Amino acid sequence: MVGGGLTGLAAAWEASRVPGLKVTLVEKETRLGGKVATASFPGGYLEKGPDSFLLREPGFVQFLKDLGLYSSLQEPETLAPLIRFGGRFHRLPEGLAGIAPWHRGYLRSSLLSLKGKAAVTRDLFLPPRGDAPWEDESFFDFASRHFGEEWAQRVVAPLYGGIYAGDAKELSTAALQPSWVKDEREEGSLIRAAQKRRQAGKAGPPFRTLPRGLQDLVKALEEDLVRRGVELRRGEEARSLDVLEGKVRLTTGKGLLFGDGVVLSLPAPQAGKLLETRAPRLARLLMGQAWVSSGALLFRITETEKRNALAGHPLFQGSGFLVPRGEGKVITGATVLSRKWPQLSRGAFHLRLFVGRRHEEEILSLPDDLLWERAWRELQRFAGPLPLPDEVLVSRFPLAFPQYRVGHGPWLEEVRREEGKWPWLFLAGTSYEGVAIPDAVRQGREAGQKVVRFLSGPPQPPSISKALDR
Ligand SMILES: Cc1cc2nc3c(=O)[nH]c(=O)nc-3n(C[C@H](O)[C@H](O)[C@H](O)COP(=O)(O)OP(=O)(O)OC[C@H]3O[C@@H](n4cnc5c(N)ncnc54)[C@H](O)[C@@H]3O)c2cc1C
């Protein structure tokens, strides 16, 4: 297994359930977990990357149960972000369920003009699409067709563009939001689909975290892997991959490793780098996937008077806020971690500001101290004078979010076709079939199962003849 983020850990966890199979995991950093990284402080925890996961997939729920984590899951205190528009902050329209409003509370929203509110009802006149052909569309186009451009611009673009640090005019509805497409096929109107779900007592899937943050998940996996004898090679970077005398050969910063199969659980451009010599066509495809860099600036305020001033500020009463394109220069969004997860930040006020998104990554070239100072200054422009934080942690993600643009589906098909030429190779992770934590775990586990099936099948030497794909 190459890559010790959640995808690689889940792949190793799955493969190591089979007795007698020797599993080795290579991770270039000295710690496991990849983007999942929790900082601990006396009495509290700060998430440098993800802070929660969605409990939607039964397989993921069972996985948490198998790891003994399910019963300790924690609920967020609030999930209501504000949206900046026209130089001030607004509440999300009331009754929002996913992309659609399920009741008419949105008519009271200060985020929309009268014309914008009127356009929302357009959705109610759309007939079910059934099996009629449909070409993938961007989030923006899809939402505009249903609810008008204003809803797309002021609600969908900040909320859903924000999740992927992407541009709502590029992101693929088919790849990232298949449930919107399903609702359109079955109901036509997404408002009606949302209302039916409400009537059936189905609220949206819940977000959860763990008592000491998401590091608990990494720790639980690591403990199981150690118990099952998986060799964890930390601080060792994989440099290239080849096949030699019937064996897969991985060249790392520390030497050579030989095996019968390999799972690459890395962002596609990094996986592509390893495959440049052996599978150049596949490598080119993988390296062509767009990713966005991002940074998380973590602010910790412990001094009582300052803490009270921030905790009482109107901007910090919800779970955070989103700053759409054109509304700010530095900050793209914020999480008020102390409000969202008060149990993780006892004795301190914890705030996280995000910087960097698609087409707006230059800000990340600033050194840490300038970056957080610029962000804090912008925050004061939004919020008025604020006391300086007691501690600041700058966390950077050079490959933070894959961009599933319109056309992701055909790209993926081609990747899978090329990957199929190398029976010993398994690509997994958030470049391919879903970008969130449950997707990483699902894809990692599937890759672990596939490698086991491959190794327990009839002997099949790694194919060298198929290497002539230049
Ligand atoms: C800021 C941020 C916030 C997020 N928030 C959420 C959230 O709240 N909820 C949610 O569900 N998802 C969230 N996500 C997405 C989530 O983090 C990912 O789905 C998940 O962590 C991906 O895991 P992974 O193992 O696929 O990738 P990674 O975590 O990127 O793991 C890849 C690993 O490979 C290692 N590696 C790379 N190259 C090599 C090499 N050559 N040799 C050896 N090792 C190598 C890396 O060091 C890394 O450890 C967020 C992501 C970011 C960036």
The ligand as a MOL file (V3000), in Angstrom:
LIG
                    3D

  0  0  0     0  0            999 V3000
M  V30 BEGIN CTAB
M  V30 COUNTS 53 58 0 0 0
M  V30 BEGIN ATOM
M  V30 1 C -8.9890 21.2670 4.5460 0
M  V30 2 C -9.7900 20.0220 4.2850 0
M  V30 3 C -10.9840 19.8150 4.9600 0
M  V30 4 C -11.7350 18.6560 4.7250 0
M  V30 5 N -12.8830 18.4640 5.4310 0
M  V30 6 C -13.5670 17.3070 5.2970 0
M  V30 7 C -14.6680 17.0200 6.1690 0
M  V30 8 O -14.9960 17.7900 7.0790 0
M  V30 9 N -15.3240 15.8330 5.9830 0
M  V30 10 C -14.9460 14.9210 5.0300 0
M  V30 11 O -15.5870 13.8750 4.9150 0
M  V30 12 N -13.8730 15.1490 4.2380 0
M  V30 13 C -13.1780 16.3100 4.3550 0
M  V30 14 N -12.0560 16.5230 3.5870 0
M  V30 15 C -11.6220 15.4610 2.6620 0
M  V30 16 C -10.8400 14.3650 3.4150 0
M  V30 17 O -9.7600 14.9550 4.0580 0
M  V30 18 C -10.3890 13.2900 2.4400 0
M  V30 19 O -11.5240 12.6410 1.9170 0
M  V30 20 C -9.4930 12.1870 3.0330 0
M  V30 21 O -8.7210 12.6200 4.1090 0
M  V30 22 C -8.6170 11.6440 1.9180 0
M  V30 23 O -7.7830 10.6050 2.3670 0
M  V30 24 P -6.7380 9.9160 1.3770 0
M  V30 25 O -6.0840 8.8320 2.1140 0
M  V30 26 O -7.4200 9.5550 0.1060 0
M  V30 27 O -5.7210 11.0560 0.9760 0
M  V30 28 P -4.5690 11.7710 1.8850 0
M  V30 29 O -5.1070 12.0460 3.2280 0
M  V30 30 O -4.1130 12.8790 1.0330 0
M  V30 31 O -3.4740 10.6430 2.0040 0
M  V30 32 C -2.4880 10.4200 1.0430 0
M  V30 33 C -1.2340 10.0070 1.7970 0
M  V30 34 O -0.2360 9.6300 0.8670 0
M  V30 35 C 1.0190 10.1170 1.3180 0
M  V30 36 N 1.9160 10.1940 0.1610 0
M  V30 37 C 1.8400 11.0540 -0.8890 0
M  V30 38 N 2.8110 10.7990 -1.7860 0
M  V30 39 C 3.5060 9.7290 -1.2990 0
M  V30 40 C 4.6220 8.9770 -1.7810 0
M  V30 41 N 5.1970 9.2660 -2.9480 0
M  V30 42 N 5.0730 7.9610 -1.0240 0
M  V30 43 C 4.4950 7.6390 0.1600 0
M  V30 44 N 3.4300 8.3250 0.6600 0
M  V30 45 C 2.9340 9.3510 -0.0610 0
M  V30 46 C 0.6800 11.4490 1.9320 0
M  V30 47 O 1.6900 11.8930 2.8110 0
M  V30 48 C -0.6360 11.1180 2.6320 0
M  V30 49 O -0.4350 10.6710 3.9380 0
M  V30 50 C -11.2860 17.6900 3.7780 0
M  V30 51 C -10.0900 17.9070 3.0910 0
M  V30 52 C -9.3360 19.0580 3.3380 0
M  V30 53 C -8.0520 19.2770 2.6040 0
M  V30 END ATOM
M  V30 BEGIN BOND
M  V30 1 1 1 2
M  V30 2 1 2 3
M  V30 3 2 2 52
M  V30 4 2 3 4
M  V30 5 1 4 5
M  V30 6 1 4 50
M  V30 7 2 5 6
M  V30 8 1 6 7
M  V30 9 1 6 13
M  V30 10 2 7 8
M  V30 11 1 7 9
M  V30 12 1 9 10
M  V30 13 2 10 11
M  V30 14 1 10 12
M  V30 15 2 12 13
M  V30 16 1 13 14
M  V30 17 1 14 15
M  V30 18 1 14 50
M  V30 19 1 15 16
M  V30 20 1 16 17
M  V30 21 1 16 18
M  V30 22 1 18 19
M  V30 23 1 18 20
M  V30 24 1 20 21
M  V30 25 1 20 22
M  V30 26 1 22 23
M  V30 27 1 23 24
M  V30 28 2 24 25
M  V30 29 1 24 26
M  V30 30 1 24 27
M  V30 31 1 27 28
M  V30 32 2 28 29
M  V30 33 1 28 30
M  V30 34 1 28 31
M  V30 35 1 31 32
M  V30 36 1 32 33
M  V30 37 1 33 34
M  V30 38 1 33 48
M  V30 39 1 34 35
M  V30 40 1 35 36
M  V30 41 1 35 46
M  V30 42 1 36 37
M  V30 43 1 36 45
M  V30 44 2 37 38
M  V30 45 1 38 39
M  V30 46 1 39 40
M  V30 47 2 39 45
M  V30 48 1 40 41
M  V30 49 2 40 42
M  V30 50 1 42 43
M  V30 51 2 43 44
M  V30 52 1 44 45
M  V30 53 1 46 47
M  V30 54 1 46 48
M  V30 55 1 48 49
M  V30 56 2 50 51
M  V30 57 1 51 52
M  V30 58 1 52 53
M  V30 END BOND
M  V30 END CTAB
M  END
